[in-house]
Amino acid sequence: MSSTSRAAIAGLGITEVGKIYGRSATDFAADAVRRAAADAGLALADLDGLLVSAGLKRDVSITLANVLGLRDLRLLSEMNAFGASAGAMVSYAAAAVTSGAAEAVACVFADAPLKPKQSSGAAYTGRSRKPITGFASYSIAGGITNANAKYAMATRRHMETYGTTSAQLGHIAVAQRAWAGMNPLAQLRDPTTLDDHQQSRWIAEPLHLLDCCLVSNGGAAVIVTTLERARALAQPPVEVLGWGQGHPGQVAERGSEFGLRTGAAISGPTALKMAGVSVDDVDLLELYDCYTFTVLITLEDYGFCGKGEGGAFVADGRLAPGGRLPVNTGGGQLSSYYLWGMTPLTEAVIQGRGHAGDRQVGKRDVIMVSGNGGILDHHSTLVLKGA
């Protein structure tokens, strides 16, 4: 396959992330695109494609093109598969540049849900929504009103079915904090222990505080172009080998596999097949980790261990620095920063370039990146190759 028919990520832009106030999501998005273009050694005028994904507040749109002063775009769209959007955007951008539909496409996510003197949890409450009626309203009547409670249900089902324990989930949190300690961009860098995890307060049993991701303001963007062009630009190119999506369409009724199987079981094999590799070839994983449980079930569904074996698989230290299967090497959304699917993607690019400093993984020929949207409703997978 020629380098003109292969896609690569050539630019990366990450804004200040965390408790950063006084800026809108559109401000963060524009900043991220500008940083990504400069990182690649491109002018904004060199971009002919823009794919936009907004977070909770939904205040980033295709009007971002006007904010950036982009002209004569050949590709412009808003995309929303929630946390699966970043992987989906890169896949569509890769298809565009390898087909000739565009030459350089920016993919951007930004959000600004945090407000001064307001708890992180408040960012996810008080949103207007359409009235829920009929059978679908049973969960609201039962007090299941937010993502924490719904992920807790999924986690509990896995525990009851396979014997997975809270302590096993804790090993994921501890490993990722160890990685975050080597990441200057991470919001939480102090070491944590399994006892710290077990003693942290309940958010929605069986999920402790340290099972749950951060909430962050900020933005991130990548520039996708052909591998041939990327090789002539400013940064080591990270090649896009394969991609896939999975949307299982779980329904709240008997026979559902909610909490037992996700769209990763569809998107993972699809992406690996396109890339021409298997899980045995994967050097490191950057997985969507809105909760520790999301990491565990994604590992199962990708085929790194058998169904129901995830608890034992994550508890032997293999995910931590020095382990056999590096996972979420920047600290992930649990400890680094929460930019939906851009969190695992940005760390994959940093690792793929060999720019991760003290936390750099040696072998990076095959990097698997996941995105998860909704309550385990949507999944995207990318398979990347480091420079």
N, C-alpha and C positions, 0 to 999 in steps of 0.2 A: 504494500500500500504506500503510495507516495505521500510526502509530507504535506502536500496541498490538500489531500483528502483526509487528513488527520487534524484534529482540533487540539488546542492547548490553552491553558490559562496563562496569560502573559502579564497581567497587572493585578495588584492587590491593594486595596485601600481600606483601612480601619480607622474610624474616628476615635476620639476619646470615648470611653465606654464606662458606664456605671451610673453613679449618682451625679450626672452632669445636667444641670438645670439651665433654663433660660433659652433653650434652643428647641425648635420644632423638629418633628421627624423629617420634614422636607429639608430643613437646614442640614441635618445629619446626612441625609441621602445625597444631597448635592456635594457636600464635603467628601463623602466616601468615593463618589465617582471621580471627582477631581484628583483625589489622592491616588486612585487606582490608575488613572491615565498617566499621571506624572511618574508613578512607579514603573510603568511599562515603557516610559520614554515617548509617549504619544501626546499629541495635542487633543483637546476636546473635539476639534474639527475633524480629527481622524476617525472618530466614532461614527458609525452609520447604523448602529442598533442600540436599543435601550429596552431592557426588561426590568420591570419594577415590581417589588413585593413590599407591601406595607404590613405593619403589625397590628396590635390591638386597636389603636386609635384610627386606623385606616385613613390617615391624612397625607399619604404620599400617593401620587397618581401619575399618569402619563404627562401631566403638566410640568413634571420635573424637567422634561426636555426643554421647555421654555425657560425655566429657571437657569438651566445650564447654557442656554443659548445654542442648542444643537439645531442644525439645519439639514434638510434633505436626508432625513433618516430613511432607511429602507426596511427597518424593523422597529416597531414600537408597540409595547403591550404591557398591561398589568396582569400579574399572575397571582393566583391564590390557591395554594394547597396547604395553607398554614405552615407548619414547620417543615413540610416537604417541598416548599416552594423553591428554595435555593438550588437543590439538586435538579429539580425540573427546569428551572431557568437555564442552568448550565447546559443541560441536555439539548434544549431547543436552540440555544445559542450555538452549540457545537454543530448541530444539524444545519443551521443557517450558514455558518462560515464554510463548512465542507461542501455544501451544495452550491455555493456562490450567491446565495440570497443576501448575504451581508459579508463584510470583511472584518469588522471589529465591533463586538457587541459587549456593552456594559450590562452586568446583572447586579442589581442593588437591592438591599433590604435596609430599612431603618424604622425605628420606633422610639417614642418618648413617653412611655406610660407613667414614669415616676414623677412625682411632684414633691416640692419641699414640704417638710413637716407632715408627710403622709407615709403610712406604712407601705411596704412592697405589696402586701396582700390587697390593699385598697386599689391598686392599679388594675386588678382583675374583677372588681365589683362595681356595681352601680352603672354598668353599661346598659343602654336602652336595648330592648329586644322585643320581638313580636310575641304576643301572648301565646302560651303553649296550652293547647286544649286536648281533650280526648285522652286516649290511652297513653300518649306520649307524656302527659303531665304527671304520671304516677311517681316518677323519680323526684319531681319538685315537691310533691306532697310528702314524700318520704325524707325530705331534707337533703337530697343529693343535688346541690345547686351549683357546684363549681368543679373545675378540673381536678382539684385535689381529691375530692370525694370519689370521683369517677375512676381515677387512676388507683385509688385505694381499693375499690371494688375489683378492678382487674388484678391487682397484686394479690388480694386475698384469694381470688379464685385459683390463681396459679399455686399459691401456698397450700390450699386445701386439696388441690388435685395432685400435686407432685411433692409436697413436703418441703418446699422452699421456705427458708427462714429469714427473719429480719437481719440476723447477724451476717448471713451470706450477702444480702444486699449492702450491708455496711462495708464489706470489703471493697465494693466498687467505689463508695464515697471516699474511703481512706486512700485507695490507690490514686484516685484522680486528684485529691488534695496534694499528694506527694508530687505529682507532675506539676500542679499549679505553683508549688513552691519554687520551681525553676522558670516560671513564666512571668516576666516583668509586666505583662498586660493583665494578669489575673487580679480579680478583685479580692479573692480570699487566698492567702499564701501561707498562713500559719499552719503547722502540722496538726493533724487530727488523728485520733486513735479509734479503734473499734469501740472502746468503752465510751468515748465521746459521742459516737454515733448512737449507741444504745441509750445513753442518758439524755440525748437531745429530746426536746419536747415533741409530743405527738402533733402532727398537722391534721392527718386523717388516718386513724389506725387502719392498717399496720405501717403507715408511712411516717417516719420521724422527720424533724426539720432537716437533718442532713441527708435525707433521701430526696429532697426537693431542690429544684434549680433556683438560681438567682433571678432577680428582675433587673433589667438594665435599660438605660437610655443610650442610644448610639446608632451607628450605621456601619455597614461593610459592603464593599463592592469588589467584583472581579471583572477583568476584561478577557473575553474569549476571542481568539482568532485562529488562523491555521497554524500548525506546528512550524511550517516553513517560515512564515512571517515572524512568529514568536522567537525563533532562533536568532533573528536579526535585531531584536529589541533589547531592552536594558537588563532584563532579569532572566535567570534560568527558567526555561519553559517547563510547566507541569502538564504533561500530556493527558488528554481525556481518552481513555481506552474503551470505556463502556458505560452504559447507563440503563436504568430501568425504573418503572413505577409499579406500585401495587396498591389497590383500593378494594379491600375485601368486602365492603358493604355490610358490615355486621348489623344485625337488628336485635332489639331487646326482646327476644322470645326464645323459647326452648329450642335447643339445637345450635345456638350461637356458640362460636369459638372465642368470644370476647375474653381477653385475659390469657388465652392459650395459644393463639396464633394471630399474627399481624400481616400487614401488606409486605413486610420484609421477606416473607416466604415466597412472594411473587417477584418483587423487584430485585432481590439479591441474585438469584439464579439467572435472571434476565441480563443483568449487568455483567456478571461474570462470564456468561456465554458469549456476549458481544466482545468482551475483552480477550477471550480465548484463554482464560485462566480459571483456576479453581480456588476454593478456600485454602487449600494447602499451599498456594503460592503467595498468599497475602502476608505482607511484611508488617503492616500496622493498620489499625482501625481508628477512624474518627467517627464516633457514633452519637446520634442525637440522644441527649440524656436529660430530658425535662424531669425525669425521676430515675433513680437507680434501677427501678424495675424495667424501664424502657431499654436500658443497656442489656440487661439479662435476657429479655425475651428476643431482642434483635440478634444477639449472638446465637440463640437457639434457632431462630428462623433462617438465619444466614447459613446454618449448617456447621458452625464451629464446634457444636456439641449436640447431643441428642435432645429431643424434646423432653423437658422435665429434668434435664441434667445441668441446667444453667447454674443452679445454686452451688453445686460442688465445683463446677468449672471455674467460677469467678473467685472462689474462696482460697485458692492455693497460691496466690501471689503472682500469677502469670500476667495480670493486667498492669501491674505497678512498674515503676522504673526498675530496669534490670530483669524484668520478667520475659517470658517466652513470647507473649503476644501483647505488645504495647497498645493500649487503648486510651483514647482521649488524652493525648500527650501534652496538651496545654492546660488541662484541668477541666475542660468541658464546661457545660452550662451549670454544673453543680458548684464549681469553684472559680472558673475564669470569668466568663461573661455570657449573657444570654441575648443572642441575636438570632433566635430561631435557627434555621438550618445553616445560616452563615457561620455559626460558631464552629461546628465540625469542619466546614469547608475551608475557612480561613486557616485553621491549624494544619489541615492537610496540605495547603499550598506552602505554608511556612516550612513544614517538614520536607515536602517534596523538593523545595529549592535548596535544602540544606542550611537554612537560616535560623534554626531553632536554638542555637547556642548550647547551653548546658543540658538541655533536654533532647537534643538531637538524636534521633534513632539512626543507626548505622545504615541498614539496608532499607531502601524505600522504592524498590522497583514496582511494587504493587501496593497501592493505598486504597482502602475501601472506605467510603464516606456514606453515612446514612442521614436521612431526614425523616422526621415523623410529624404528622399533622393531625390535629383534632385529638380525640381520645382513642389513639391507636387506629385511626380511620384511614390515614393516607401515608404512603411511604415512597421515598425516592432513594435511589442508590447510584453512586458514581464510583467508577474504578479509575484511579489516576496512576500515572507513572511519574516518579520523581526524576529530576534532572541528573 
